[in-house]
Amino acid sequence: MRTRNFPTVVATALVLLSLVAGCSGGSQGIVPAHPDFTGTWLLNTDASQDPEPQGRPGGGEPSGGRPEPGASRTRTPLTADGIMPSVAFRLEEDDSTLIFSDAQGRERRVYQDGREYIEAVGGMGNLRTKAGWKGEKLVVERQLESGAKITETYELKENGRQLHVEIRITAYRTIKFTRVYDLADAY
């Protein structure tokens, strides 16, 4: 059996302790348990979908999946946050929250640990929000007191250069569409 001299053993132990200490405090040196969505994201209108109703009042689908005569084909003014319209937003992360900031300076926080919280939304009552990770996807569920529900599923694609946000709005019918955002350096 070979023995090592005491200074070598101590030096090795100190290096290991500093590595462990460096990994346990803050985010430096730690690989997140989920994808990193941090960055500035710009709406890619060519890759994004128009909202499509999944049913209509009174039941049934329009024939052939086409809109009814006179129906508008304009884009619904919803963004990745489901409420405030924007074509660009910044996403930052801290210990338990994701922080969305749009180009107009509005900010929204989402707790990513499954914690539910309630906030007042002007003219619409209280909004109950809950978010959590399902594998590599972030799922944000919002429900208004009226029963209307918005579910957003965030997923990175194209080697982290695109953020796909599947939005499902359910009220008296369901509308589902995907917004695609490209990673950018700044607004």
C-alpha positions, 0 to 999 in steps of 0.5 A: 500500500502506498502512502501519500505525504500529508501536504499532498492529501491536505492540498487535494482535500482543500481543492475538493472542498473549494469545488464543493463550496463553489457549487453549493452557493449561487448558480456559478458552477451548477448545471441547472436541472432544467433548460436555461431560457434566459435571454432576449426573445423576438417573435418570429411571425413566419414560424408562429401560428394563428390561433385556431379554435378547437370547437365553437359555441353550440358544438361541432367544427367548421367544415374542412377546418376553415374559418366560418364566412366573415371570421377574422384571421388576424392574430390574437394579441397574446404573447408568451405571457398570455396577457400583455401584447409584445413582440419581444421580451427578456427572460431572466431567472433567479433562485425560484422565479422566472422574470419576464420583461417586455419591450414596454418595461412591464414585468411579470414573475412566475414561480417555477417551483409549483407554488400557486399564487393569486393576483388581481387583474384589472377588470377581470378579477383574480388570476390564479397562477401555477408553474412548474417543470415537466421534463424539459418543458416549463408549464404555466397555468393561469385561471381567472375567477370566471373559469377561463384558463390559459396554459403556456408550455415553453420549450427550447428548440433549434439548439436553444436558439428558439423558444416555442410557446404553445398557448391554449386558451379555454373558456367557452371553447378552446383556442390553441396556437404556438408562438416561436421566438428567436434568441437575440442579443438585445431589443 
